[in-house]
Amino acid sequence: MKRLIEFFIKYPVGVDTLLIGFFFFGWISYNSLNTTFFPLVESRLITVTAVYPGASPEEIEEGVVNKIEQNLKGLTGVEQYTSVSSENAATIRIEVLKGYDTDLVLEDVKNAVERVPSFPTGLEPVRVSKQENLTLAMSIALSGAGVDLVSLKQEARRIERELRLKDGISKVTLGGYPDEEIEIAL
């Protein structure tokens, strides 16, 4: 340590050069850092959706879900899967193990669903998709005293159109108001 201090006292220009070098390379490193406010996270969820109009949950469970789950057993990269059968539809949610490519597991799941020998007649085509990760960046609420719902919806749609024109905004979702109904009275 003593030699190092003696060297710096003997050659002060070397110290200045070293200090300027540290600042220069530090500035370059700082500017080349990749930073995001919302980090991109690869989705690890795959959803299998089966719609069977007019079927009870038991019929969907026996005729669709059990057959798909039999083919999902033993797939590489699948951590776990859960299924929900309800009236007219069923959803199977598949979680991919960390470190596995979700797109490759998605192809394996699609192949497993296609290997099912027979589905009940009347079943709509089974959809297999990777669940999209959405990050909520902003929430806007519109309200007004004495303003009717139609005017608020029109203003919300105008704001939605303006937001979609902005760079960096990929998805805008409107919600919180009832669906429009058409009433025919005789």
DRENDO-397237 format. One record per residue (C-alpha): x, y, z. Coordinates in nm, 3 decimals. Example, Ala and Ser with C-alpha at 12.3 -4.5 7.8 and 13.67 -1.06 7.14 Angstrom:
! DRENDO-397237
r c1: 1.230 | c2: -0.450 | c3: 0.780
r c1: 1.367 | c2: -0.106 | c3: 0.714
! end
This chain:
! DRENDO-397237
r c1: 0.000 | c2: 0.000 | c3: 0.000
r c1: 0.290 | c2: 0.230 | c3: 0.085
r c1: 0.442 | c2: 0.180 | c3: -0.264
r c1: 0.112 | c2: 0.269 | c3: -0.429
r c1: 0.088 | c2: 0.595 | c3: -0.235
r c1: 0.449 | c2: 0.679 | c3: -0.317
r c1: 0.382 | c2: 0.611 | c3: -0.686
r c1: 0.084 | c2: 0.847 | c3: -0.691
r c1: 0.278 | c2: 1.120 | c3: -0.509
r c1: 0.571 | c2: 1.081 | c3: -0.748
r c1: 0.351 | c2: 1.079 | c3: -1.065
r c1: 0.044 | c2: 1.303 | c3: -1.011
r c1: -0.039 | c2: 1.308 | c3: -1.384
r c1: -0.093 | c2: 0.931 | c3: -1.369
r c1: -0.349 | c2: 0.979 | c3: -1.092
r c1: -0.533 | c2: 1.245 | c3: -1.295
r c1: -0.534 | c2: 1.021 | c3: -1.604
r c1: -0.663 | c2: 0.726 | c3: -1.402
r c1: -0.935 | c2: 0.940 | c3: -1.244
r c1: -1.045 | c2: 1.079 | c3: -1.582
r c1: -1.049 | c2: 0.725 | c3: -1.721
r c1: -1.273 | c2: 0.604 | c3: -1.438
r c1: -1.518 | c2: 0.888 | c3: -1.497
r c1: -1.514 | c2: 0.840 | c3: -1.877
r c1: -1.576 | c2: 0.463 | c3: -1.869
r c1: -1.830 | c2: 0.504 | c3: -1.589
r c1: -2.023 | c2: 0.757 | c3: -1.798
r c1: -2.017 | c2: 0.523 | c3: -2.101
r c1: -2.136 | c2: 0.231 | c3: -1.884
r c1: -2.414 | c2: 0.438 | c3: -1.728
r c1: -2.546 | c2: 0.549 | c3: -2.068
r c1: -2.543 | c2: 0.195 | c3: -2.206
r c1: -2.750 | c2: 0.044 | c3: -1.921
r c1: -3.084 | c2: -0.100 | c3: -2.027
r c1: -3.352 | c2: 0.036 | c3: -1.798
r c1: -3.728 | c2: 0.020 | c3: -1.812
r c1: -3.992 | c2: 0.145 | c3: -1.575
r c1: -4.189 | c2: -0.176 | c3: -1.622
r c1: -3.947 | c2: -0.463 | c3: -1.691
r c1: -4.050 | c2: -0.707 | c3: -1.962
r c1: -4.126 | c2: -1.045 | c3: -1.812
r c1: -4.179 | c2: -1.347 | c3: -2.033
r c1: -4.519 | c2: -1.504 | c3: -1.978
r c1: -4.512 | c2: -1.853 | c3: -1.826
r c1: -4.882 | c2: -1.926 | c3: -1.855
r c1: -5.062 | c2: -2.120 | c3: -2.128
r c1: -5.441 | c2: -2.135 | c3: -2.147
r c1: -5.649 | c2: -2.408 | c3: -2.313
r c1: -6.011 | c2: -2.303 | c3: -2.366
r c1: -6.289 | c2: -2.537 | c3: -2.476
r c1: -6.642 | c2: -2.414 | c3: -2.544
r c1: -6.921 | c2: -2.672 | c3: -2.554
r c1: -7.260 | c2: -2.497 | c3: -2.582
r c1: -7.540 | c2: -2.656 | c3: -2.383
r c1: -7.316 | c2: -2.889 | c3: -2.181
r c1: -7.311 | c2: -2.925 | c3: -1.805
r c1: -6.984 | c2: -2.898 | c3: -1.610
r c1: -6.981 | c2: -3.277 | c3: -1.561
r c1: -7.014 | c2: -3.342 | c3: -1.936
r c1: -6.730 | c2: -3.102 | c3: -2.013
r c1: -6.514 | c2: -3.254 | c3: -1.741
r c1: -6.562 | c2: -3.610 | c3: -1.865
r c1: -6.572 | c2: -3.547 | c3: -2.240
r c1: -6.307 | c2: -3.279 | c3: -2.279
r c1: -6.096 | c2: -3.186 | c3: -1.975
r c1: -6.003 | c2: -3.539 | c3: -1.864
r c1: -5.895 | c2: -3.632 | c3: -2.218
r c1: -5.675 | c2: -3.324 | c3: -2.251
r c1: -5.526 | c2: -3.371 | c3: -1.904
r c1: -5.434 | c2: -3.733 | c3: -1.989
r c1: -5.230 | c2: -3.606 | c3: -2.284
r c1: -5.070 | c2: -3.327 | c3: -2.076
r c1: -4.924 | c2: -3.575 | c3: -1.827
r c1: -4.551 | c2: -3.610 | c3: -1.871
r c1: -4.499 | c2: -3.304 | c3: -2.093
r c1: -4.153 | c2: -3.153 | c3: -2.049
r c1: -4.147 | c2: -2.803 | c3: -1.901
r c1: -4.490 | c2: -2.813 | c3: -1.738
r c1: -4.480 | c2: -2.723 | c3: -1.369
r c1: -4.850 | c2: -2.771 | c3: -1.299
r c1: -5.191 | c2: -2.738 | c3: -1.456
r c1: -5.531 | c2: -2.658 | c3: -1.315
r c1: -5.870 | c2: -2.684 | c3: -1.480
r c1: -6.205 | c2: -2.521 | c3: -1.426
r c1: -6.520 | c2: -2.669 | c3: -1.578
r c1: -6.831 | c2: -2.460 | c3: -1.585
r c1: -7.153 | c2: -2.459 | c3: -1.779
r c1: -7.079 | c2: -2.440 | c3: -2.155
r c1: -6.699 | c2: -2.401 | c3: -2.118
r c1: -6.379 | c2: -2.526 | c3: -1.960
r c1: -6.041 | c2: -2.364 | c3: -1.906
r c1: -5.711 | c2: -2.538 | c3: -1.836
r c1: -5.433 | c2: -2.315 | c3: -1.705
r c1: -5.080 | c2: -2.450 | c3: -1.756
r c1: -4.779 | c2: -2.308 | c3: -1.572
r c1: -4.440 | c2: -2.346 | c3: -1.743
r c1: -4.129 | c2: -2.424 | c3: -1.537
r c1: -3.872 | c2: -2.146 | c3: -1.505
r c1: -3.591 | c2: -2.183 | c3: -1.756
r c1: -3.808 | c2: -2.346 | c3: -2.023
r c1: -3.906 | c2: -2.169 | c3: -2.344
r c1: -4.280 | c2: -2.101 | c3: -2.321
r c1: -4.319 | c2: -2.106 | c3: -2.700
r c1: -4.177 | c2: -2.460 | c3: -2.720
r c1: -4.402 | c2: -2.581 | c3: -2.439
r c1: -4.695 | c2: -2.408 | c3: -2.615
r c1: -4.626 | c2: -2.617 | c3: -2.928
r c1: -4.610 | c2: -2.933 | c3: -2.714
r c1: -4.944 | c2: -2.846 | c3: -2.553
r c1: -5.101 | c2: -2.782 | c3: -2.895
r c1: -4.975 | c2: -3.120 | c3: -3.012
r c1: -5.111 | c2: -3.286 | c3: -2.695
r c1: -5.455 | c2: -3.136 | c3: -2.757
r c1: -5.449 | c2: -3.248 | c3: -3.122
r c1: -5.364 | c2: -3.605 | c3: -3.010
r c1: -5.699 | c2: -3.639 | c3: -2.832
r c1: -5.875 | c2: -3.910 | c3: -3.036
r c1: -6.227 | c2: -3.773 | c3: -3.019
r c1: -6.414 | c2: -3.484 | c3: -2.868
r c1: -6.792 | c2: -3.471 | c3: -2.823
r c1: -6.990 | c2: -3.347 | c3: -3.122
r c1: -7.088 | c2: -2.984 | c3: -3.089
r c1: -6.760 | c2: -2.883 | c3: -2.923
r c1: -6.615 | c2: -2.567 | c3: -3.076
r c1: -6.247 | c2: -2.582 | c3: -3.177
r c1: -6.023 | c2: -2.593 | c3: -2.871
r c1: -5.807 | c2: -2.282 | c3: -2.840
r c1: -5.453 | c2: -2.301 | c3: -2.701
r c1: -5.276 | c2: -1.971 | c3: -2.637
r c1: -4.998 | c2: -1.813 | c3: -2.437
r c1: -5.136 | c2: -1.577 | c3: -2.177
r c1: -5.022 | c2: -1.221 | c3: -2.235
r c1: -4.853 | c2: -1.027 | c3: -1.955
r c1: -5.014 | c2: -0.688 | c3: -1.922
r c1: -4.870 | c2: -0.414 | c3: -1.705
r c1: -5.113 | c2: -0.153 | c3: -1.584
r c1: -4.949 | c2: 0.182 | c3: -1.640
r c1: -5.235 | c2: 0.418 | c3: -1.582
r c1: -5.598 | c2: 0.423 | c3: -1.481
r c1: -5.831 | c2: 0.712 | c3: -1.565
r c1: -6.177 | c2: 0.764 | c3: -1.419
r c1: -6.434 | c2: 0.992 | c3: -1.579
r c1: -6.724 | c2: 1.135 | c3: -1.383
r c1: -6.946 | c2: 1.437 | c3: -1.391
r c1: -7.235 | c2: 1.576 | c3: -1.194
r c1: -7.545 | c2: 1.583 | c3: -1.407
r c1: -7.371 | c2: 1.425 | c3: -1.708
r c1: -7.554 | c2: 1.135 | c3: -1.867
r c1: -7.388 | c2: 0.797 | c3: -1.925
r c1: -7.395 | c2: 0.829 | c3: -2.305
r c1: -7.190 | c2: 1.151 | c3: -2.294
r c1: -6.937 | c2: 0.993 | c3: -2.056
r c1: -6.900 | c2: 0.692 | c3: -2.287
r c1: -6.850 | c2: 0.917 | c3: -2.591
r c1: -6.581 | c2: 1.114 | c3: -2.407
r c1: -6.414 | c2: 0.790 | c3: -2.294
r c1: -6.404 | c2: 0.664 | c3: -2.653
r c1: -6.254 | c2: 0.997 | c3: -2.768
r c1: -5.981 | c2: 0.969 | c3: -2.503
r c1: -5.924 | c2: 0.607 | c3: -2.604
r c1: -5.870 | c2: 0.708 | c3: -2.970
r c1: -5.624 | c2: 0.981 | c3: -2.867
r c1: -5.429 | c2: 0.744 | c3: -2.642
r c1: -5.403 | c2: 0.483 | c3: -2.918
r c1: -5.234 | c2: 0.743 | c3: -3.141
r c1: -4.952 | c2: 0.794 | c3: -2.887
r c1: -4.625 | c2: 0.607 | c3: -2.937
r c1: -4.551 | c2: 0.345 | c3: -2.671
r c1: -4.914 | c2: 0.274 | c3: -2.581
r c1: -5.007 | c2: -0.068 | c3: -2.712
r c1: -5.334 | c2: -0.143 | c3: -2.535
r c1: -5.620 | c2: 0.067 | c3: -2.400
r c1: -5.913 | c2: -0.096 | c3: -2.224
r c1: -6.241 | c2: 0.075 | c3: -2.141
r c1: -6.452 | c2: -0.054 | c3: -1.857
r c1: -6.674 | c2: 0.026 | c3: -1.566
r c1: -6.993 | c2: 0.107 | c3: -1.749
r c1: -7.285 | c2: -0.122 | c3: -1.833
r c1: -7.325 | c2: -0.277 | c3: -2.175
r c1: -7.568 | c2: -0.106 | c3: -2.407
r c1: -7.910 | c2: -0.264 | c3: -2.430
r c1: -8.175 | c2: -0.233 | c3: -2.694
r c1: -8.532 | c2: -0.243 | c3: -2.566
r c1: -8.825 | c2: -0.301 | c3: -2.797
r c1: -9.158 | c2: -0.219 | c3: -2.640
r c1: -9.488 | c2: -0.297 | c3: -2.809
! end
